[in-house]
């Protein structure tokens, strides 16, 4: 008669259990939240720094320079009704 024996090892893995204080948990949660972005922040390493924000003054200046009378894409606003046919792709608008 042949017998088969299986050796079974039963072990106990006991872990150290610790309870975190409320202050410690609050500290962890605070580190995970993002602060409100600050438009005036100039420190690029700060959490509230806005990356790739547009330069509003430069945009306004560019728009103002494009809308001057030397730019052919902008027409003056007439105050009388036009008598001819508008150019291709344009419409006439006038104000009385």
C-alpha positions in Angstrom: 0.0 0.0 0.0 1.3 3.4 -1.0 0.4 6.4 1.0 0.6 10.0 -0.1 1.2 12.5 2.6 0.7 16.2 2.1 2.4 18.5 4.5 0.3 21.5 5.1 1.9 24.5 6.7 -0.5 26.9 8.4 1.0 30.3 9.3 -0.2 33.4 10.8 0.7 36.7 9.2 0.2 39.3 11.8 0.6 43.0 10.8 1.1 45.9 13.0 -2.0 48.0 13.0 -1.8 51.7 13.8 -4.5 54.3 13.9 -3.7 57.7 12.4 -4.6 60.9 14.2 -7.1 63.3 12.7 -4.3 65.9 12.4 -2.2 63.5 10.3 -5.1 62.6 8.1 -6.0 66.3 7.6 -2.4 66.9 6.6 -2.5 64.2 4.0 -5.8 65.5 2.6 -4.5 69.1 2.5 -1.5 68.0 0.5 -3.7 66.3 -2.1 -5.9 69.3 -2.8 -5.0 72.0 -5.3 -5.1 75.7 -4.2 -7.2 78.3 -6.1 -5.3 79.5 -9.1 -3.9 83.0 -8.7 -3.6 85.2 -11.8 -1.1 87.5 -10.2 1.2 84.6 -9.1 4.6 85.0 -10.7 6.5 82.1 -9.0 6.4 79.3 -11.5 7.0 76.7 -8.8 4.0 77.7 -6.7 0.9 75.5 -6.8 -1.4 78.3 -7.6 0.7 79.5 -10.6 -1.3 79.6 -13.9 0.8 78.1 -16.7 0.3 79.3 -20.3 -1.9 82.3 -19.3 -2.3 84.8 -22.2 -0.8 88.2 -22.0 -4.0 90.3 -22.1 -2.1 93.6 -22.7 -0.3 92.1 -25.8 -3.6 90.8 -27.2 -5.4 94.1 -26.8 -2.4 95.9 -28.4 -2.4 93.5 -31.3 -6.1 93.9 -31.9 -5.9 97.7 -31.8 -3.1 97.7 -34.3 -5.0 95.4 -36.6 -8.1 97.6 -36.5 -6.5 100.8 -37.6 -7.4 102.5 -40.8 -4.3 101.2 -42.7 -5.4 97.6 -42.4 -7.3 96.7 -45.6 -9.4 94.0 -43.8 -11.3 96.7 -42.0 -13.6 99.2 -43.7 -14.9 102.5 -42.4 -18.5 102.5 -41.3 -20.6 104.5 -43.8 -23.4 106.7 -42.7 -25.3 106.8 -46.0 -26.8 104.0 -48.0 -24.3 102.6 -50.6 -25.4 102.9 -54.2 -23.2 100.2 -55.8 -22.9 96.5 -55.4 -20.7 95.2 -52.6 -17.5 93.4 -53.5 -17.7 89.5 -53.6 -18.0 88.0 -50.2 -18.9 91.3 -48.5 -22.1 93.0 -47.4 -22.8 96.7 -46.9 -23.9 97.9 -43.5 -24.6 101.5 -42.7 -25.9 103.5 -39.8 -28.3 106.5 -40.1 
